[in-house]
């Protein structure tokens, strides 16, 4: 007997574009009934299109693997976004007791960055009588305050207070640059 899934699942799946991945590594977009490339998948991401990549035979969700493949290809071309040090630090978190915590931390950090980027663009568009550097300094100060509050809240959730070891001080070279003044 064929079991029907719940209407909410069907409605949710109707909004998600399904891409099938075949053993020959080809990707088939079921919405347009055509084979697509990784660059086409990247374009779907840029257009904020919801999709899932599924193994054509087993139905297994392969979305993360395809996204990682896109990142790998772009990191090999041009100017990489992820430094060797950053990648090494990420690898160190696998198997660590905070591994589960790290994913949500990175997601929240990225969302904070995107919110600040949007705010910067909005303020840049409404720039009246201010120099871009003044506005950039104000946004940087606000961003640093938000980041410090975010970190303090995260450390508070873990039952730790901020330690002096985690505080960074400007290097001698940076000491003469514009740094936020205490309020």
C-alpha positions in Angstrom: 0.0 0.0 0.0 1.4 3.4 -1.0 1.7 5.8 1.9 1.1 9.5 1.2 3.2 12.1 2.9 1.7 14.8 4.9 0.4 17.9 3.0 2.9 20.2 4.8 5.8 18.0 3.5 4.3 18.0 0.0 3.9 21.8 0.1 7.4 22.2 1.4 8.9 19.9 -1.2 6.9 21.8 -3.9 9.0 24.9 -3.1 12.3 23.0 -3.3 13.9 22.4 -6.7 15.2 18.9 -7.0 18.5 18.2 -8.8 19.4 14.6 -9.3 23.0 13.5 -9.4 23.8 10.4 -11.5 26.7 8.0 -11.0 28.5 9.6 -14.0 28.6 12.8 -11.9 26.1 14.6 -14.1 23.5 16.8 -12.5 19.9 16.8 -13.8 17.5 19.6 -12.9 14.0 18.2 -12.7 12.4 21.6 -12.9 13.8 22.4 -16.4 14.3 18.7 -17.4 17.8 19.3 -18.4 21.4 18.5 -17.4 23.2 21.4 -15.6 26.7 22.2 -14.5 28.1 23.1 -11.1 28.2 26.7 -12.3 24.5 26.5 -12.9 24.0 25.3 -9.4 26.1 28.2 -8.2 23.9 30.5 -10.1 20.8 29.0 -8.3 22.6 29.9 -5.0 23.3 33.4 -6.1 19.6 33.8 -7.1 18.6 32.5 -3.6 16.8 29.5 -5.2 16.0 26.7 -2.8 17.1 23.3 -4.0 18.3 19.9 -3.0 20.7 17.6 -4.7 19.6 14.0 -4.5 21.4 10.8 -5.6 19.3 9.6 -8.6 19.4 6.0 -7.5 19.2 6.0 -3.6 17.6 9.4 -3.1 20.3 10.3 -0.5 20.7 14.1 0.1 24.0 15.1 -1.6 23.4 18.9 -1.3 26.3 19.5 1.2 28.7 17.5 -1.0 27.9 19.5 -4.1 28.1 22.8 -2.2 31.6 21.8 -0.8 32.6 20.9 -4.4 31.6 24.4 -5.6 33.6 26.0 -2.8 36.6 23.8 -3.6 36.5 24.8 -7.2 36.3 28.5 -6.5 39.0 28.3 -3.8 41.3 26.8 -6.5 40.6 29.6 -8.9 41.5 33.3 -8.5 41.8 34.7 -5.0 40.8 32.3 -2.3 38.5 33.4 0.5 39.6 30.7 3.0 43.2 30.9 4.1 45.3 27.8 5.0 45.2 28.9 8.6 41.4 29.2 8.7 41.0 25.8 7.1 43.5 24.3 9.6 41.5 25.8 12.5 38.2 24.4 11.1 39.8 21.0 10.8 40.9 21.1 14.4 37.3 21.5 15.5 36.3 18.1 14.0 36.1 15.6 16.9 36.4 18.4 19.4 33.8 18.7 22.1 32.7 22.0 20.7 32.2 20.7 17.1 28.4 20.9 17.3 28.6 24.4 18.7 31.0 25.6 16.0 28.5 25.2 13.1 25.9 27.4 14.7 28.6 29.9 15.8 29.8 30.2 12.2 26.3 30.6 10.9 25.5 33.3 13.4 28.8 35.1 12.6 28.0 35.0 8.9 24.5 36.3 9.5 25.9 39.2 11.5 28.4 39.9 8.7 25.6 39.9 6.1 23.4 42.2 8.3 26.3 44.6 8.6 27.0 44.5 4.9 23.3 45.3 4.2 23.4 48.1 6.7 26.5 49.5 5.1 25.0 49.4 1.6 21.8 51.1 2.9 23.8 53.8 4.6 26.1 54.2 1.6 23.1 54.8 -0.6 21.7 57.4 1.7 25.0 59.2 2.2 24.3 62.9 2.7 27.1 65.2 3.7 29.3 62.4 5.1 32.5 61.1 3.7 32.6 57.3 3.1 35.5 57.0 5.6 33.5 58.6 8.5 30.6 56.3 7.8 32.8 53.2 7.5 34.5 54.1 10.8 31.0 54.3 12.5 29.9 51.0 11.0 33.2 49.4 12.1 32.7 50.6 15.6 29.1 49.3 15.8 30.2 46.0 14.2 33.0 45.6 16.8 30.4 46.4 19.6 28.0 43.8 18.2 30.8 41.2 17.8 32.0 41.7 21.3 28.4 41.4 22.7 27.9 38.3 20.6 31.1 36.7 21.9 30.3 37.7 25.5 26.9 36.1 25.2 28.3 32.9 23.7 30.9 32.6 26.4 28.2 33.3 29.0 26.2 30.4 27.6 29.2 28.2 28.0 29.6 29.3 31.6 32.9 31.1 30.9 33.7 34.7 31.3 35.9 36.6 28.8 39.5 36.0 29.5 42.4 38.3 29.0 44.2 35.7 26.9 41.5 36.0 24.3 41.8 39.8 24.1 43.8 41.0 21.2 45.8 44.2 21.4 47.0 46.2 18.5 50.4 45.5 17.2 53.0 48.2 17.2 52.5 48.6 13.5 48.7 49.1 14.0 49.0 51.4 17.0 49.1 54.6 14.9 46.1 53.7 12.8 42.5 54.8 13.5 41.2 52.6 16.3 37.9 53.0 18.0 38.2 55.2 21.1 36.7 54.1 24.4 33.4 55.7 25.1 
